[in-house]
């Protein structure tokens, strides 16, 4: 996802409002799932990764943010095991 927003105080406003430059927010994500099922065993593994880059050009000009650029890295892993359907 790629979004260009102008931040006005605490609310995000549509692009073109007040003539401010935009904040540019880019999110890239990946979801994976693997499942193995037999008569006795069932295994499920899941992974989710998100990378976000925030170019806060409008927010810095308005004094809302001290950083021009912020990053977020998020990784979630989970797994399940079932024995004899119980």
Secondary structure by P-SEA (a helix, b strand, c coil): cbbbbbbcccccccccccbbbbbbbbbbbbbbbbbbbcccbbbbbbbbbbbbbbbaaaaaaaccccccbbbbbbbbbbcccccccc
